[in-house]
């Protein structure tokens, strides 16, 4: 049973409880209330588990993407700095040259293309 089915059953139970109370059937309304609480517990557990799974995926993605973005940012920054230096006819900074010199011709093991310098 998925969360939508459980939510629908909870809604049905609420209506059932209201109808039983309107009929002054206290015993049956108490039983229906307990069933509704059990359904709500199931829903909460499923929701909590889904949230934990989502958080794990987000954390793993964030960890992997942070490294990727940092690496790309360094290369882009170095390239921009080198272009600026070229336009201003000034020498390229040592740190930028180190980053640019790490690029190589060909294709990488991860499938990305690299640039010849």
N, C-alpha and C positions, 0 to 999 in steps of 0.2 A: 504494500500500500504506500503510495507516495503522499507528499504533503498536501497536494490539492484534494485528494480523496479524503484525507483525514480532516482537513478544514471544512469540507462540505458536510461530513458527518457531525462535526462539532456544531455547525450551524443548525443542522437538523435536530440535534439533541437539545439545543437551546429552545427551539420552537416547541419541541415535545414537552420540555419542562414547563414552559409557559402555559401550554394547553392543559397539562396535568394539574398545575396550580389553579388554573381557572375552574377546573372541575372539582376542586378541593380534594384531590387525590395525593395526599402528602407522601405516603409510603412509596408510591411509584415515582413521584417526582424526585425523591431522595436517591432512589436507585439510578434514575436517569442522570441525575447530577453527578453521581460517582462515575458512571460510564463516560460522561462528558469530561470529567477531570482526567480519567485514564487516557482518553483520546488526546486531550491537551498535552499531557505528559509525553505521549508518543510524538506529537507534532514538535514539541520543544526539543526533544532529543534529536530528531531528524534535522531540525533547523540548526542546532548546535554543531552536529557533525558536519553538515554542509558548510557552515561558517568556518570551521577548523580546516576543512579541505581547501576552501577558497583562500584562507589566510596562508596556508602552506604554499599553494601555487603562487600567490602574489609575492611571498617572501623569496621563493626560489627565482622567480622571474626578475624581481627587483635586484637580487644579488648578481645574477648573470648580466643583466642589462646595465647595471652601474659600471661594471668593469668594461663592458663593450663601449659605452658612451665615453668613459674617461679616455680610453685608448683613441677613439676617433677624434675626440676633442683635442687631444695633444697633437695629433697629426694635422688636423685642420688649423689649429693655432700656429703650429710651426710653419705650415705652408703660407698662411696669411702674413705672418711676421717676415718670412723670407721674401715674399712678394713686395711688402712695404719697403724692406731694406733695399731690394733691387730698384724700385722706383725712386727711392731717395738716394740711390747710388752710395749706400753705406754697407759695411760688412754685415753678414748674417750672424746672429748671436750663436754662440757655441752650443747652447742647449737646443736651439732650433735645428742646427745642423745635425746634432746627434739623432734627433727624432727623424729627420728627413733621410739620414743615411741608413736607417733601419729598414726602409722600404727597398724592395728588391724586384727584379724583373721576373715575370713568369706567373704561375698560378700557385696559390698557397694550398696546403693540405686541406684547409677548411673550405676550399672552393672559391675563395675571393681572388680577384685579379690584383696584381701589384704593379707598381710603376717603376720604370727604368730611370735611374738618376744619372 
